Amino acid sequence: MNCRVCDSSNLDRVVDLGSQPWCNHFLRPEEVGTEPFYPLHLVYCLNCATAQLDYTVKKEIMFGDHTYLSGVTKSLSGHFRHVAMEADARFLSTTQVKSVLDIGSNDGTQLKHFQDLGYGVLGVESSKGTAALANAAGIPTLNEFFDLALARRLARKFDLINAAGVFFHLEELHSVTEGIREALKDDGVFVVQFLYMKSIMENVAFDQIYHEHLLYYNLQTIQRLLELHGLAMFDCYLAPIHGGSIIGFVTHAGRQEPSARMQEMLCAEAAERSNDIATYRAFYRRIRQMKQDNLAYLSAARQAGKTIFGFGAPVKGNTMLNYFGVGTDFIDCLVEKNTMRKGLYSPGMHIPVVIEDELNEPPNIYYVLAWNFKTEILKNNRQLLDRGVEFYFPVNPKEAGE
Ligand SMILES: [Zn+2]
C-alpha cells in the first residue's frame, strides 16, 4: 500500500501487534471462535512521517453498528460541553444565527451542547442505531458516511464543523477533508479532536492502536494533511481526554496567524524528535517490555491465589489483551457499566463481560483496561480501595485525567 496522506510507497513497519480481531465487536456466545483476524501493524511514512495502519478493515464492517455511546461517561459529556462553550465564546459570541455540523456525531452528545447554546445543528453518523437514538433525542442526524459528495449534496455551509475522534478512522481521508473545506464558511472554524501520537508514545498507550484508527497524528503530520486541502490549524491544546487528545482549531489557509501555544508544541515535537522513525522504534521496544512486565505481574498474582477482573471492557482493551495473550487463565471477567455488552465475550481472548450491578463479590485485583478514566475510577471506587481491592493500571498517563 501507499501512504494514506502523501501517497508515497516508502513505508517502514515500526510496530507489529500481530493478527487481531476487530476489537469493537464483542461476541455473542455463538460467535466465539468464529471471529476473523486481521493484521495490526503500524507503519511509518519515510516521506511525510505519518504513522498509520497498513491494513484496512472495511468501514462497512467497522462502522455499520458500533456500540460505543459517548453519552455514557460523565467526563466525556463534560468535555464535549467544554468544547462547545469554548468554540462559541471564542469564534461566534457576536453571531446571531449560527450553525454547526458534527461529523461522526455518535448519539448527539456534542451537538446537544451546541443546541443548548442556540445553534442550528446537524449530525452525520454512520451507525444506524446510534443515529436513530440521536434523532429520537431531537438532534437532527443523517445516517451516512461523510465525504465530499455528501458535503456537496448538503449545499450549505457551517460556522463550525466538529470532528471528534473520527479523523483517524477515515478510509476516504482526502474526500472527507475536502468535504470539510467545502462545507466550512469562509470565516468558519473546524474543530478537530484526535489522539495525540506524541502522548501515545510517551505513555506507551499502545492499546490506542486498533483497526478503527487508521492514522496516528502529531501536529506536524496533521498540518501536512490539512495543507493539502487548503486548510490550516492555527491553534490547539492538549486535553486529557482519552489519555491525551489534541483539540485543534482549523480554518481556511492564510486566514489566521498560528498561536504561540501551538508554535511551542510544534517546537517540542522537533526538540523531542516526535516525528523521527527512531522514536517509533523506541516505542515498540517499550511495548515489548510492557508485555513482559504485565505477564510477570499477572502470573505472580495468580500464583498467589488472587482473583483478577478486568475493569471496563473498552474496545482498546482488546488490543492489549490480545497482544499480551491475556485470557481467562488470568482474568475471569471484564466488568462493564455499558449494558449493551451484557452477556458478550471479548474478541480474541473470549473473556466474558459482566455488568457491574450483577457482581456479588469484588476481586482481589482490578486490572484497569479503561485506564484513561483513572481519576474518575479511583474517586468512584473509594469503598473498594478501602476494602483492600487493588486497582492495577497497565498504562499510567502522564496527565492522569478524564
Ligand atoms: Zn506519507
Residues whose N, C-alpha, C, O or C-beta is under 5 A from the ligand:
A	BS01	ZN	C3 V5 C6 D7 S8 C45 N47 C48 A49
